[in-house]
Amino acid sequence: GQPAAAGAQGAAYRELVLSRDGTQVMAERVDAQTGQRGIWQIDLGRGIGTRLTPSSDSEENMVLSPDGTELVFTSDRKDGVGLFHKPLTGGAVTTLVASAERKWPEDWSSDGRYIVSVTATHRQLEILPMFGDRKPFVFIDTLAFKDEPQFSPDVHWLAYVADESGRYEIYVERFP
């Protein structure tokens, strides 16, 4: 109901992710002067924003773990692009997946076991298991453009937008 003043002047925010308890927003902040993107955590009660990924690298597109304690995001690092992990309770940023091709995390399953991402061509949906060897695998690979995949709450289905028919429609696939 009420607007919450948060963040800083001179920056644009995009890719907002609201915490499940509604007290925090994770946001991709674009610096107006440098164009660099960073991931910020904004405390809505206090109106204070803090950069979560203190780095000179550009970070974007994030998903928040179901319990709200972890973040996975895309970043361009000196040694390549990939998916990175950051505990929100403190701790260092670690590499989950190093890749020659950009990937954007789109959803984290409600059971915390899987992250679905879209590849740079938007032709593949990849699944990153958050257990075991954490090796990503291609779930869907077609010539159609795909975007915005989301797991069902029971994690038995994966919905996404695709242009298989020549127009954008919603598709649902059994998972896994």
C-alpha positions in Angstrom: 0.0 0.0 0.0 2.7 2.6 0.7 5.7 3.6 -1.4 9.0 2.7 0.2 11.9 5.1 -0.4 15.0 3.0 -0.8 18.3 3.1 -2.6 20.4 6.0 -3.9 20.1 8.8 -6.3 21.9 8.5 -9.7 21.1 4.9 -10.3 18.4 2.9 -12.1 17.0 -0.4 -10.7 15.9 -3.4 -12.6 15.3 -7.2 -12.1 13.7 -6.8 -8.7 13.3 -9.8 -6.5 11.2 -9.5 -3.3 12.1 -11.7 -0.3 9.4 -14.1 0.8 8.9 -12.2 4.1 8.5 -8.9 2.2 11.2 -7.0 4.1 14.0 -7.0 1.5 14.4 -6.5 -2.2 17.3 -7.7 -4.2 17.9 -5.5 -7.3 20.1 -5.0 -10.2 21.4 -1.5 -9.9 22.8 0.3 -12.9 25.2 3.1 -12.1 24.2 6.2 -14.2 27.8 7.3 -14.8 29.6 4.1 -15.5 26.8 1.8 -16.7 28.1 -0.9 -14.4 25.5 -3.3 -12.9 25.7 -4.6 -9.4 23.4 -6.5 -7.1 22.0 -4.6 -4.2 20.0 -5.7 -1.1 17.5 -3.1 0.0 16.0 -3.1 3.5 12.5 -1.8 2.9 11.8 -1.0 6.5 14.9 1.3 6.9 15.2 2.4 3.2 18.9 1.4 3.1 20.5 -0.3 0.1 23.8 -2.3 0.4 25.8 -3.7 -2.5 25.9 -7.5 -2.1 28.6 -8.1 -4.7 31.4 -5.6 -3.9 33.3 -6.0 -7.1 34.4 -4.2 -10.2 32.7 -6.9 -12.3 29.3 -6.4 -13.7 26.5 -8.5 -12.1 22.9 -9.0 -13.2 19.9 -11.3 -13.2 19.5 -13.0 -9.8 17.3 -15.6 -8.1 16.8 -15.9 -4.4 16.8 -19.2 -2.6 13.4 -20.4 -1.3 14.6 -19.8 2.3 15.9 -16.3 1.4 19.5 -17.0 2.5 21.3 -17.4 -0.8 21.5 -15.6 -4.1 22.6 -16.8 -7.5 23.4 -14.4 -10.3 25.1 -13.8 -13.6 28.4 -12.0 -13.8 31.2 -11.1 -16.2 34.5 -11.8 -14.5 38.0 -11.3 -15.7 38.3 -15.0 -16.4 34.8 -15.3 -18.1 31.1 -15.3 -17.6 29.1 -17.6 -15.4 26.7 -18.2 -12.6 27.8 -17.2 -9.1 26.6 -17.8 -5.6 26.5 -15.5 -2.6 25.2 -16.4 0.9 23.2 -13.4 2.2 24.4 -14.2 5.8 27.9 -13.3 4.8 30.6 -15.1 3.0 32.4 -14.9 -0.3 31.0 -15.0 -3.8 31.8 -18.4 -5.4 31.6 -19.7 -8.9 28.8 -22.3 -9.6 29.1 -22.5 -13.4 31.9 -21.0 -15.6 30.8 -20.8 -19.2 31.8 -19.3 -22.5 28.1 -18.6 -23.1 26.1 -16.2 -20.9 23.3 -17.8 -18.8 20.6 -16.0 -16.8 19.1 -17.7 -13.8 15.3 -17.4 -13.9 13.9 -19.5 -11.0 14.9 -21.5 -8.0 12.7 -24.5 -7.2 10.6 -24.3 -4.0 12.4 -27.4 -2.7 15.8 -25.6 -3.2 17.1 -28.4 -5.4 17.2 -26.8 -8.9 17.8 -23.5 -10.7 16.6 -23.1 -14.2 18.5 -20.7 -16.5 18.1 -19.4 -20.0 21.2 -19.5 -22.3 22.3 -16.5 -24.3 20.6 -17.7 -27.6 17.3 -18.2 -25.7 17.2 -21.6 -27.4 18.0 -23.7 -24.4 16.7 -24.0 -20.9 19.3 -25.5 -18.5 18.9 -27.0 -15.1 21.5 -26.6 -12.4 21.1 -29.1 -9.6 22.1 -27.5 -6.2 23.2 -30.9 -4.9 25.7 -33.5 -5.8 28.3 -32.4 -8.5 26.1 -29.4 -9.5 26.7 -30.1 -13.1 24.1 -28.3 -15.3 22.2 -30.1 -18.0 20.0 -29.1 -20.9 16.4 -29.6 -20.2 14.9 -28.2 -23.4 16.8 -27.4 -26.7 14.9 -26.3 -29.7 15.2 -23.6 -32.3 12.3 -21.6 -30.7 13.0 -18.6 -28.5 12.4 -19.4 -24.9 12.2 -17.2 -21.8 10.9 -16.7 -18.3 10.9 -20.4 -17.1 9.2 -21.0 -13.7 8.9 -24.1 -11.6 5.5 -25.1 -10.3 5.2 -25.0 -6.5 5.4 -28.8 -6.3 8.4 -28.8 -8.7 6.7 -31.4 -11.0 6.2 -28.9 -13.9 8.2 -26.2 -15.7 6.3 -23.4 -17.5 8.0 -21.1 -20.0 7.3 -18.7 -22.8 8.2 -19.8 -26.4 7.5 -18.9 -30.0 7.3 -22.4 -31.3 4.0 -21.6 -33.2 5.3 -18.2 -34.5 3.8 -16.2 -31.6 4.6 -16.2 -28.0 2.7 -18.7 -25.9 3.1 -20.5 -22.6 4.3 -24.0 -22.6 4.4 -26.5 -19.7 6.7 -29.5 -19.5 6.8 -32.3 -16.9 9.8 -32.0 -14.6 12.2 -33.7 -14.2 
